Amino acid sequence: MNTPQQPATAGSPDPDDEPVLPAQSREDTDAGWGEAAEPDDDERLYRDRPPHWDSL
C-alpha cells in the first residue's frame, strides 16, 4: 500500500526576511494622504502628567 508523501515542513522563518505583507501601507499613513506627520507628543504627555503620579 502506498502512502501519500507528506509536505516538507517549512522550518523556522529566517529573522532577516522581510514580512510578505507590510504592517501598514503608505496609503494608511498621513504622509500617504499628503499631510504632514504629527509631532511626537512624548514631551507634552510627560509635562501633562497628573500631580498624584509624582507622589510615589
N, C-alpha and C positions, 0 to 999 in steps of 0.2 A: 504494500500500500504506500503510495507516495503522499507525503505531507507537503503542503504549500510552503514556499520559502517565506520566512519571516522578514519583514523590512529591517534594514540596518538601523541601529539606534543612532540618533543624532549626536549623542555625547554632550558634553558641557559646551555652552557657547563661548566663543573667544571674546574676552572683555575688550579687546581693541576694535572689534567690529562695530560699525555704526548701526543704530537700530534701522529696521526696514522702513518704518514709518516714523517721522519726527513726532515729538510730543506735542508740538504746536506749529502750525504752519505760519508763514509770514503774513498771510491774509488775516489771521486771527489776532494780530498784534495792532497796536495803534499806528506803528510805522507803516504797516501794510495798507492802512486807510489814509495815509498821508498826514497823520497827526504826529506831533512831537511826543517823544516818550515822556512819561510823567517822572518828576524828580523823585529821588529816593527820600522817603519820609522817616527814616530811622531817627534822624536828629530831632525832628519835630515831635515824634512819638515819645522819645526819651524825655524831652522837656515837658511834655503834657502828662507825665505820669501822675496818678493820684497821690495826694500827700501821704495817705496811710501806707503806701508801699515803702516809704523811707523809714518807717518806724520799727522795722525789724532789725 
